[in-house]
Amino acid sequence: MLKKFHQDCARAGIPERRQHDSRRTWLSTVLAAGANETHAKWIAHGPRPTVLGGYLSMPWSTLCAVVAGLKLPEPEKRVVRLPQRA
């Protein structure tokens, strides 16, 4: 999985990094943009591994709405084509 991640980073022109670094960047960016900490953690990690967490599920539409409502920095204007999964 890490090898594939590094290949995708190279295709996207992103310096090679650990997956943990990407998750950290994601959480820092969305929290700075005003995301609720609970939603940000769900998007990055899923539910906590507790008895209660095992019974919870956050609707995907809720998580998408959270991300769509953030005031994130404008991305660089370029399209990177990644290979389709077989």
C-alpha positions as a printed NumPy array, in Angstrom:
array([[  0.   ,   0.   ,   0.   ],
       [  2.84 ,   2.419,   0.809],
       [  4.476,   1.729,  -2.563],
       [  1.201,   2.557,  -4.355],
       [  0.808,   5.709,  -2.236],
       [  4.322,   6.844,  -3.201],
       [  3.565,   6.163,  -6.884],
       [  0.411,   8.292,  -6.612],
       [  2.387,  11.073,  -4.898],
       [  4.943,  11.018,  -7.739],
       [  2.16 ,  11.204, -10.366],
       [  0.586,  14.128,  -8.534],
       [  3.912,  15.946,  -8.207],
       [  3.839,  15.689,  -4.41 ],
       [  7.121,  14.943,  -2.631],
       [  7.309,  11.412,  -1.233],
       [  5.941,  11.313,   2.291],
       [  4.527,   8.951,   4.868],
       [  0.784,   8.304,   4.844],
       [  0.73 ,   9.529,   8.443],
       [  2.049,  12.904,   7.236],
       [ -0.844,  13.187,   4.778],
       [ -3.369,  12.393,   7.494],
       [ -1.746,  14.983,   9.765],
       [ -1.855,  17.597,   6.99 ],
       [ -5.517,  16.767,   6.344],
       [ -6.522,  17.102,  10.001],
       [ -4.549,  20.329,  10.475],
       [ -6.022,  21.868,   7.321],
       [ -9.66 ,  21.016,   7.992],
       [ -9.519,  21.983,  11.665],
       [ -7.965,  25.333,  10.679],
       [-10.796,  25.724,   8.138],
       [-13.406,  25.325,  10.873],
       [-14.269,  21.633,  10.853],
       [-15.754,  20.031,  13.929],
       [-13.058,  17.881,  15.571],
       [-15.346,  14.86 ,  15.751],
       [-16.153,  15.006,  12.028],
       [-12.497,  15.552,  11.101],
       [-11.448,  12.489,  13.103],
       [-14.209,  10.372,  11.525],
       [-13.093,  11.351,   8.034],
       [ -9.439,  10.579,   8.806],
       [ -9.799,   7.525,  11.038],
       [-13.4  ,   6.3  ,  11.176],
       [-15.139,   5.548,  14.481],
       [-13.077,   5.034,  17.63 ],
       [-12.367,   1.4  ,  18.507],
       [-14.692,   1.269,  21.488],
       [-17.867,  -0.666,  22.167],
       [-19.899,   2.452,  21.363],
       [-17.779,   3.197,  18.275],
       [-18.526,  -0.276,  16.952],
       [-22.241,   0.564,  16.817],
       [-21.948,   4.026,  15.323],
       [-21.946,   4.973,  11.682],
       [-21.762,   8.489,  10.344],
       [-23.686,   8.863,   7.067],
       [-21.313,   9.459,   4.166],
       [-23.516,  12.361,   3.046],
       [-22.902,  14.068,   6.421],
       [-19.132,  13.74 ,   6.087],
       [-19.246,  14.996,   2.481],
       [-21.349,  17.99 ,   3.561],
       [-18.8  ,  18.788,   6.286],
       [-15.943,  18.811,   3.767],
       [-17.962,  20.76 ,   1.179],
       [-18.77 ,  23.445,   3.752],
       [-15.153,  24.12 ,   4.739],
       [-13.331,  27.236,   3.618],
       [-10.245,  25.425,   2.354],
       [ -7.375,  27.16 ,   0.542],
       [ -7.723,  27.254,  -3.233],
       [ -6.015,  24.223,  -4.773],
       [ -3.441,  24.553,  -7.491],
       [ -5.211,  24.612, -10.868],
       [ -4.027,  21.38 , -12.456],
       [ -5.526,  17.997, -13.17 ],
       [ -3.627,  14.832, -12.362],
       [ -4.851,  11.644, -14.006],
       [ -4.444,   8.596, -11.768],
       [ -4.868,   5.067, -13.116],
       [ -8.234,   3.381, -12.66 ],
       [ -8.443,   0.341, -10.442],
       [ -8.855,  -2.907, -12.322]])
